[in-house]
């Protein structure tokens, strides 16, 4: 298995994680991003995942090649200094052009599975968003999460009345999840900066909302 590399130096690799691939195998096993770690470094220790992405989310995934780099990256994420940009196609159109969703999230487990819910008892979750384009019954939204909670963008999109396309858990219907970790910037010395291309399964919907491969808008 090969995963495209978006950025590389002596400290980090940023992978263009494909949608549908888990970052680690978990108790059930199966293919994961960690399968390619031996090809990224020959050191005895590492590499390490600096953060996580949902299996169905595509795009920028930071992998640390040095332990000191891992600590620095984790601190940037924990302290809210990491600049993360996500692109999503959602069902419907939000009532305004931009805004901020500030709604805490709490994990709820049931016999049928688990999901994240908005709950005052949960962890604080804040997401900035901006409408980038519209199409027939869908919209292209850029999300910039200030926090990194599980399923944060997916739940906050539903609060806008616009669940992510292909998200059966939160009302977006069947099909593949249309969520891309578009860009990442870590304010280190030197900074880490990477940007992921739009995956093939999102291109039709993105084009319907005005996206062009030659630029951000048609």
Secondary structure as GFF3:
##gff-version 3
##sequence-region A 1 218
A	DSSP	beta_strand	5	8	.	.	.	ID=ss1
A	DSSP	beta_strand	12	17	.	.	.	ID=ss2
A	DSSP	three_ten_helix	33	36	.	.	.	ID=ss3
A	DSSP	alpha_helix	37	40	.	.	.	ID=ss4
A	DSSP	beta_strand	48	49	.	.	.	ID=ss5
A	DSSP	beta_strand	58	64	.	.	.	ID=ss6
A	DSSP	alpha_helix	67	78	.	.	.	ID=ss7
A	DSSP	beta_strand	83	91	.	.	.	ID=ss8
A	DSSP	beta_strand	98	102	.	.	.	ID=ss9
A	DSSP	beta_strand	105	110	.	.	.	ID=ss10
A	DSSP	beta_strand	113	118	.	.	.	ID=ss11
A	DSSP	beta_strand	126	135	.	.	.	ID=ss12
A	DSSP	beta_strand	138	145	.	.	.	ID=ss13
A	DSSP	alpha_helix	152	159	.	.	.	ID=ss14
A	DSSP	beta_strand	179	186	.	.	.	ID=ss15
A	DSSP	beta_strand	192	195	.	.	.	ID=ss16
A	DSSP	alpha_helix	200	208	.	.	.	ID=ss17
###
